[in-house]
Amino acid sequence: MYGVTLWLPSVIRSMSGLSYFWTGAVAVLPFLVTVFAMVLVGMRSDRTGERRWHTAIPAFAAAAGLVVAGYGTSTFVVVAGIGIGLACAESMVGPFWAMATSQMAGLSAAAGIAVINSLANLGGYFGPDIIGFFRTSDGGYRGGLLAIGATVFLSGMIALVVGRVPRPDALSRSRG
């Protein structure tokens, strides 16, 4: 989502023609929504103790928001789509880390956290470049938003697969 965050003011300004002040004022709105979404999803995940779906569903909603933004033709639709994408993508972070750290211990936890952070840093590095690449190749933001949306969707799918906790009866069968 670093790519979306970095390019958000440029998207707003190019679509709306607003002044720099008003571009900044509009760019704040998705982040305000994100603050509330992160807290609400995190609280619900903690209350229910469920992590996998609280990671996957926001990822799918974020992908849908970015697709809407990619195909949007009005400033309102694009900012709303990016706002949904940003709020939902950031909302999955708390449940994701709760899921990731609860399933690891000791050295495997350290290695797992290192791998997760390494992949996240790659995303932080390549995210802005992905949008910039598509921006230079076709002059628009659609390709970059769709590429990042696909990546977030893939994250949701991975959360569903990796976040499965084996049933206790399956563990006893595999040992005996």
C-alpha positions as CSV (number, residue, x, y, z in Angstrom):
1,M,0.0,0.0,0.0
2,Y,3.0,2.3,0.1
3,G,2.5,2.8,-3.7
4,V,-1.1,3.9,-3.2
5,T,-0.1,6.1,-0.3
6,L,2.7,7.8,-2.2
7,W,0.7,8.3,-5.4
8,L,-2.7,9.3,-3.8
9,P,-2.1,13.1,-4.0
10,S,-1.0,12.8,-7.6
11,V,-4.1,10.8,-8.5
12,I,-6.4,13.3,-6.8
13,R,-4.7,16.3,-8.3
14,S,-4.6,14.9,-11.9
15,M,-8.2,13.9,-11.8
16,S,-9.7,16.9,-10.0
17,G,-7.4,19.8,-10.8
18,L,-7.7,21.0,-7.2
19,S,-5.1,23.3,-5.7
20,Y,-2.4,21.8,-3.6
21,F,-4.1,22.7,-0.4
22,W,-7.4,21.1,-1.4
23,T,-5.6,18.1,-2.8
24,G,-4.0,17.6,0.6
25,A,-7.3,18.0,2.4
26,V,-9.0,15.4,0.2
27,A,-6.0,13.0,0.5
28,V,-6.5,13.0,4.3
29,L,-10.0,11.5,4.1
30,P,-8.9,7.9,3.2
31,F,-6.5,7.9,6.2
32,L,-9.2,9.1,8.6
33,V,-11.4,6.2,7.4
34,T,-8.4,3.9,7.8
35,V,-7.9,4.8,11.5
36,F,-11.4,3.8,12.4
37,A,-11.4,0.6,10.2
38,M,-8.1,-0.6,11.7
39,V,-9.4,-0.2,15.3
40,L,-12.8,-1.8,14.6
41,V,-11.4,-4.8,12.7
42,G,-8.7,-5.3,15.4
43,M,-11.2,-5.1,18.2
44,R,-13.5,-7.6,16.5
45,S,-10.7,-10.0,15.8
46,D,-9.6,-9.8,19.4
47,R,-13.1,-10.3,20.7
48,T,-13.8,-13.3,18.6
49,G,-10.3,-14.7,18.6
50,E,-10.6,-15.3,14.9
51,R,-7.6,-14.2,12.7
52,R,-7.7,-15.9,9.4
53,W,-11.0,-14.4,8.1
54,H,-10.2,-11.0,9.7
55,T,-7.1,-11.0,7.5
56,A,-8.6,-12.4,4.3
57,I,-11.9,-10.5,4.1
58,P,-10.3,-7.0,4.4
59,A,-7.7,-8.1,1.8
60,F,-10.5,-9.0,-0.6
61,A,-12.4,-5.8,0.1
62,A,-9.1,-3.8,-0.4
63,A,-8.6,-5.5,-3.8
64,A,-12.2,-4.7,-4.8
65,G,-11.7,-1.0,-3.7
66,L,-8.5,-0.7,-5.8
67,V,-10.3,-2.2,-8.8
68,V,-13.1,0.3,-8.4
69,A,-10.5,3.1,-8.1
70,G,-8.7,1.7,-11.2
71,Y,-11.8,1.9,-13.3
72,G,-13.3,5.0,-11.7
73,T,-13.8,8.1,-13.9
74,S,-14.7,10.6,-11.3
75,T,-12.6,11.9,-8.5
76,F,-15.1,10.9,-5.9
77,V,-15.2,7.2,-7.1
78,V,-11.4,7.0,-7.3
79,V,-10.8,8.5,-3.8
80,A,-13.6,6.3,-2.4
81,G,-12.1,3.2,-4.0
82,I,-8.6,4.1,-2.8
83,G,-10.0,4.9,0.6
84,I,-11.7,1.4,0.8
85,G,-8.5,-0.2,-0.4
86,L,-6.3,1.6,2.0
87,A,-8.6,1.1,5.0
88,C,-9.1,-2.5,4.4
89,A,-5.5,-3.3,3.5
90,E,-4.3,-1.6,6.7
91,S,-7.1,-3.3,8.7
92,M,-5.8,-6.7,8.0
93,V,-2.4,-5.9,9.5
94,G,-3.4,-6.4,13.2
95,P,-5.2,-9.8,12.7
96,F,-2.4,-10.9,10.4
97,W,0.4,-10.3,13.0
98,A,-1.8,-11.9,15.7
99,M,-2.2,-14.9,13.5
100,A,1.4,-15.1,12.4
101,T,2.9,-14.7,15.9
102,S,0.5,-17.1,17.6
103,Q,1.5,-20.0,15.4
104,M,5.2,-19.6,15.9
105,A,7.6,-19.9,18.8
106,G,11.3,-19.6,19.5
107,L,13.7,-19.6,16.5
108,S,10.9,-20.4,14.0
109,A,9.1,-17.2,15.2
110,A,12.2,-15.2,14.7
111,A,12.8,-16.6,11.2
112,G,9.1,-16.2,10.3
113,I,9.0,-12.6,11.4
114,A,12.3,-11.9,9.5
115,V,10.8,-13.4,6.3
116,I,7.5,-11.5,6.7
117,N,9.4,-8.2,7.2
118,S,11.7,-8.9,4.3
119,L,8.7,-9.5,2.0
120,A,7.0,-6.4,3.4
121,N,10.1,-4.3,2.7
122,L,10.2,-5.5,-0.9
123,G,6.5,-4.5,-1.2
124,G,7.4,-1.1,0.2
125,Y,10.2,-0.7,-2.3
126,F,8.4,-2.0,-5.4
127,G,4.9,-0.7,-4.6
128,P,5.6,2.9,-5.7
129,D,7.6,1.7,-8.7
130,I,4.7,-0.5,-9.9
131,I,2.3,2.5,-10.1
132,G,5.1,4.6,-11.6
133,F,5.8,2.0,-14.2
134,F,2.2,1.8,-15.3
135,R,1.9,5.6,-15.2
136,T,4.9,6.0,-17.6
137,S,3.8,3.2,-19.9
138,D,0.2,4.2,-20.4
139,G,-0.2,7.6,-18.8
140,G,-2.8,6.4,-16.2
141,Y,-3.0,4.9,-12.8
142,R,-5.3,1.9,-13.7
143,G,-2.6,-0.7,-14.3
144,G,-0.8,0.1,-11.1
145,L,-3.9,0.1,-9.0
146,L,-5.0,-3.2,-10.5
147,A,-1.5,-4.8,-10.0
148,I,-1.5,-3.7,-6.3
149,G,-5.1,-4.9,-6.0
150,A,-4.1,-8.3,-7.4
151,T,-1.3,-8.5,-4.9
152,V,-3.6,-7.7,-2.0
153,F,-6.1,-10.3,-3.2
154,L,-3.3,-12.8,-3.3
155,S,-2.4,-11.9,0.3
156,G,-6.0,-12.8,1.3
157,M,-5.8,-16.1,-0.5
158,I,-2.5,-16.9,1.2
159,A,-4.0,-16.0,4.6
160,L,-6.9,-18.5,4.0
161,V,-4.5,-21.3,3.2
162,V,-1.7,-20.6,5.6
163,G,-3.9,-19.5,8.5
164,R,-5.6,-22.8,8.8
165,V,-5.1,-24.4,12.2
166,P,-5.1,-28.2,12.0
167,R,-7.9,-29.9,13.9
168,P,-6.8,-31.8,17.0
169,D,-8.1,-35.1,15.7
170,A,-6.0,-34.7,12.5
171,L,-2.9,-34.2,14.7
172,S,-3.5,-37.4,16.7
173,R,-4.1,-39.4,13.5
174,S,-0.8,-38.1,11.9
175,R,1.2,-39.1,15.1
176,G,-0.3,-42.5,15.5
